[in-house]
């Protein structure tokens, strides 16, 4: 559907339940089907813009589904205006109304670091076995990761990849990563967990259970449909790409002295870290 937006034909504005969901570094788009179409074009421009027309310069993606995640927007809030267009099999040219949303600002920008592993720079190269590869995970971390902030080095003691129970190369079992950090006092507000990925299995990344001092928090869901893939061929470095996950850590779960954050990859396949950290508000 190349150059669809520039065809000199009348376009009909259609209400297709266009929904935008802001995330850290991304905006998630979804819409109702237009009818029998071969593909949709997703168009966007920066800022809150009105009365703009889609063209080749505004094209963000072409997709056969009714969902799209606009990633790579950075850790600070950014505003975008979007339109979806398509041509039905009956030759009808349809276009949504303009929808506007702003991505969320990351706690890595607004918060004060309490315990951070990695650089939140989008590459994860400062973490263990990031250069030697995932095939060395079992020999390097036979008991998984147990990291003490302020004492251990990320390039030796925190693996860039965390396998899941569906990964044969890691023993087909669950894997728990543990981050230990100290608090001199209990904060007056909740803390925030930031877990940034450079990659993940595109269709079976599954989820991870999160707990602080044994108190379960909301699980993180990593799955995202990106089309058909041959699962046996998907290894770290060839997955669905970066993603940012951030969630609150209730102050009631914290204690003086040592605190323990557990990230248990107990469902699905692997994830690959950029960085992970606890931040004060």
C-alpha positions as CSV (number, residue, x, y, z in Angstrom):
1,X,0.0,0.0,0.0
2,X,2.8,2.4,-1.0
3,X,2.0,6.1,-1.3
4,X,-1.6,5.4,-0.4
5,X,-1.9,8.8,1.4
6,X,-0.8,10.7,-1.6
7,X,-3.4,9.3,-4.1
8,X,-5.5,12.2,-5.3
9,X,-8.9,10.8,-4.3
10,X,-11.4,11.8,-1.7
11,X,-10.8,10.5,1.8
12,X,-13.7,9.7,4.2
13,X,-13.1,10.3,7.9
14,X,-14.2,7.3,9.8
15,X,-14.7,6.7,13.5
16,X,-12.9,3.5,14.3
17,X,-12.5,3.7,18.0
18,X,-8.9,5.0,17.8
19,X,-7.3,4.5,21.3
20,X,-3.9,5.8,22.4
21,X,-2.2,4.5,25.6
22,X,0.9,6.4,26.8
23,X,3.8,4.4,28.1
24,X,7.4,5.2,29.1
25,X,9.3,5.9,25.8
26,X,6.3,4.7,23.8
27,X,2.7,5.2,22.8
28,X,0.4,2.2,22.1
29,X,-2.2,2.6,19.4
30,X,-5.2,0.4,18.6
31,X,-8.3,0.8,16.4
32,X,-11.3,-1.1,15.2
33,X,-11.1,-2.8,11.8
34,X,-11.9,-0.7,8.8
35,X,-13.4,-3.7,6.9
36,X,-11.7,-5.8,4.3
37,X,-8.3,-4.2,3.9
38,X,-4.8,-5.6,3.0
39,X,-3.0,-3.3,5.4
40,X,-3.1,-0.1,7.4
41,X,-0.8,2.9,7.3
42,X,0.1,4.5,10.6
43,X,1.0,8.2,10.3
44,X,2.3,10.6,12.9
45,X,3.8,14.0,13.5
46,X,5.4,15.4,16.6
47,X,3.5,17.9,18.7
48,X,-0.2,18.6,19.1
49,X,-1.1,19.3,15.4
50,X,-4.4,19.9,13.7
51,X,-5.4,19.8,10.0
52,X,-2.4,17.9,8.8
53,X,-2.6,15.4,6.0
54,X,-0.7,12.0,5.9
55,X,2.0,11.8,3.3
56,X,5.2,9.8,2.8
57,X,7.1,12.0,5.3
58,X,4.6,11.2,8.1
59,X,4.5,7.4,7.6
60,X,5.6,5.5,10.7
61,X,4.6,2.0,9.9
62,X,2.5,-0.3,7.7
63,X,0.7,-3.1,9.5
64,X,-1.8,-5.8,8.7
65,X,-3.2,-5.7,12.3
66,X,-5.1,-3.1,14.3
67,X,-2.4,-2.4,16.8
68,X,0.9,-0.5,16.7
69,X,3.4,0.5,19.4
70,X,5.3,3.7,18.6
71,X,8.6,3.1,20.4
72,X,11.9,4.9,20.7
73,X,10.4,8.2,22.0
74,X,13.0,8.6,24.8
75,X,12.7,8.8,28.6
76,X,11.1,12.3,28.6
77,X,7.5,12.9,27.8
78,X,6.8,13.7,24.1
79,X,3.6,14.6,22.3
80,X,2.5,13.1,19.0
81,X,-0.5,13.4,16.7
82,X,-1.6,10.3,14.8
83,X,-3.9,9.2,11.9
84,X,-4.6,5.7,10.5
85,X,-5.5,5.3,6.8
86,X,-6.5,2.4,4.6
87,X,-8.1,1.5,1.4
88,X,-10.8,-1.2,1.6
89,X,-11.2,-4.0,-1.0
90,X,-14.3,-2.0,-2.3
91,X,-12.0,0.9,-3.1
92,X,-13.2,3.1,-0.2
93,X,-10.5,5.4,1.2
94,X,-10.9,5.7,5.0
95,X,-8.9,7.8,7.5
96,X,-9.4,8.3,11.2
97,X,-9.7,11.6,12.9
98,X,-6.5,13.1,14.5
99,X,-5.7,11.6,17.9
100,X,-3.1,13.1,20.2
101,X,-1.2,11.6,23.2
102,X,2.0,12.2,25.2
103,X,4.4,9.4,26.3
104,X,5.1,9.2,30.0
105,X,8.3,10.6,31.6
106,X,10.5,7.8,33.1
107,X,11.3,7.6,36.8
108,X,14.9,7.4,35.6
109,X,14.5,11.1,34.8
110,X,12.3,12.3,37.7
111,X,13.5,10.0,40.5
112,X,16.6,9.8,42.7
113,X,18.6,6.5,42.2
114,X,18.5,4.2,45.3
115,X,20.0,1.1,43.7
116,X,20.8,0.9,40.0
117,X,22.3,-1.9,37.9
118,X,23.3,-0.8,34.4
119,X,23.3,2.6,32.6
120,X,19.7,2.9,31.1
121,X,21.4,3.8,27.8
122,X,19.8,1.4,25.5
123,X,22.5,-1.2,24.9
124,X,23.1,-3.3,28.0
125,X,26.8,-3.7,27.1
126,X,27.9,-3.0,30.7
127,X,26.2,-6.2,32.0
128,X,27.7,-9.6,32.3
129,X,28.1,-11.9,29.2
130,X,26.6,-9.2,27.0
131,X,29.6,-9.6,24.7
132,X,30.3,-13.3,25.1
133,X,26.7,-14.3,24.5
134,X,23.7,-16.1,26.1
135,X,25.2,-19.6,25.4
136,X,27.5,-18.9,28.4
137,X,24.7,-18.3,30.9
138,X,24.6,-21.7,32.5
139,X,28.3,-21.9,33.1
140,X,28.6,-18.2,34.3
141,X,25.4,-18.2,36.5
142,X,24.7,-21.8,37.5
143,X,22.7,-20.5,40.5
144,X,21.2,-17.5,38.7
145,X,21.9,-13.8,39.7
146,X,22.3,-12.7,43.3
147,X,23.5,-9.1,43.2
148,X,24.4,-6.8,46.1
149,X,24.2,-3.1,45.2
150,X,27.3,-1.1,46.2
151,X,29.5,-4.2,46.3
152,X,29.1,-6.2,43.1
153,X,30.0,-5.2,39.6
154,X,27.3,-5.3,36.9
155,X,29.7,-6.5,34.3
156,X,30.5,-9.6,36.4
157,X,27.5,-10.3,38.6
158,X,24.3,-9.3,36.6
159,X,23.6,-11.2,33.5
160,X,22.3,-9.2,30.5
161,X,19.9,-12.1,29.7
162,X,17.4,-13.7,32.0
163,X,16.1,-17.0,30.6
164,X,12.6,-18.5,31.2
165,X,11.3,-22.0,31.6
166,X,10.8,-22.4,27.8
167,X,14.5,-21.9,27.1
168,X,16.3,-25.2,26.4
169,X,19.7,-23.5,26.4
170,X,19.1,-22.6,30.1
171,X,17.7,-25.8,31.4
172,X,14.0,-25.3,30.8
173,X,13.3,-24.0,34.3
174,X,12.4,-20.8,36.0
175,X,15.2,-18.3,36.8
176,X,15.2,-15.8,39.6
177,X,17.4,-12.6,39.6
178,X,17.9,-11.0,43.0
179,X,18.9,-7.4,43.8
180,X,19.9,-6.6,47.4
181,X,20.0,-3.0,48.5
182,X,20.2,-1.1,51.8
183,X,18.0,1.6,53.2
184,X,19.1,3.9,56.1
185,X,15.5,5.0,56.6
186,X,12.0,4.1,55.3
187,X,10.9,6.6,52.6
188,X,7.9,8.8,53.2
189,X,6.5,7.8,49.7
190,X,6.6,4.7,47.5
191,X,9.7,3.9,45.5
192,X,9.6,3.0,41.8
193,X,11.1,0.1,39.9
194,X,12.4,0.7,36.4
195,X,13.2,-2.4,34.3
196,X,14.4,-1.6,30.8
197,X,15.0,-4.2,28.2
198,X,17.1,-4.2,25.0
199,X,15.4,-7.3,23.6
200,X,12.9,-10.0,24.4
201,X,11.4,-13.0,22.8
202,X,8.9,-11.6,20.3
203,X,6.0,-13.9,20.9
204,X,6.7,-15.9,24.1
205,X,8.5,-13.5,26.4
206,X,5.7,-14.3,28.9
207,X,5.9,-12.6,32.3
208,X,8.0,-12.2,35.5
209,X,6.8,-12.3,39.1
210,X,8.1,-9.3,41.1
211,X,8.5,-9.3,44.9
212,X,10.1,-7.0,47.5
213,X,11.1,-8.6,50.8
214,X,8.7,-11.5,49.9
215,X,5.7,-9.3,49.2
216,X,4.4,-9.9,45.7
217,X,4.0,-6.9,43.4
218,X,2.1,-6.8,40.1
219,X,3.7,-9.2,37.6
220,X,5.3,-7.7,34.5
221,X,3.9,-8.9,31.2
222,X,6.4,-8.9,28.3
223,X,4.5,-10.6,25.5
224,X,3.7,-8.7,22.3
225,X,2.4,-10.0,19.0
226,X,4.7,-8.9,16.2
227,X,3.8,-11.4,13.5
228,X,4.7,-15.0,12.8
229,X,8.1,-16.2,13.7
230,X,9.8,-19.5,14.0
231,X,10.2,-19.8,17.7
232,X,13.2,-22.2,17.4
233,X,15.1,-19.5,15.6
234,X,14.5,-16.7,18.0
235,X,17.5,-16.1,20.4
236,X,18.7,-13.0,22.2
237,X,19.7,-10.4,19.7
238,X,16.9,-11.3,17.2
239,X,13.8,-10.7,19.2
240,X,11.1,-7.9,19.6
241,X,13.5,-5.2,20.6
242,X,13.6,-2.7,23.4
243,X,10.8,-2.1,26.0
244,X,10.5,-0.1,29.2
245,X,8.6,-1.3,32.3
246,X,8.1,0.8,35.4
247,X,6.0,0.1,38.5
248,X,5.6,1.4,42.0
249,X,7.2,-0.3,45.0
250,X,5.0,0.3,48.1
251,X,6.7,1.8,51.1
252,X,4.9,-0.8,53.3
253,X,7.0,-3.5,51.6
254,X,10.3,-1.8,52.6
255,X,12.4,-2.1,55.8
256,X,15.4,-0.7,57.4
257,X,18.7,-2.3,56.4
258,X,18.8,-4.9,53.7
259,X,15.9,-5.1,51.2
260,X,15.6,-7.8,48.5
261,X,14.0,-7.4,45.1
262,X,13.3,-10.7,43.3
263,X,12.5,-10.9,39.6
264,X,11.4,-14.4,38.9
265,X,11.2,-15.4,35.2
266,X,8.6,-18.2,35.8
267,X,6.7,-18.0,32.6
268,X,7.6,-17.9,28.9
269,X,11.0,-17.3,27.3
270,X,14.0,-15.0,27.7
271,X,14.3,-11.2,28.3
272,X,17.5,-9.2,27.8
273,X,18.3,-6.2,30.1
274,X,19.4,-2.7,29.4
275,X,19.3,-1.8,33.1
276,X,17.2,-2.2,36.3
277,X,16.9,0.1,39.3
278,X,15.0,1.4,42.3
279,X,14.3,5.1,42.4
280,X,13.0,7.5,45.1
281,X,10.3,10.0,44.3
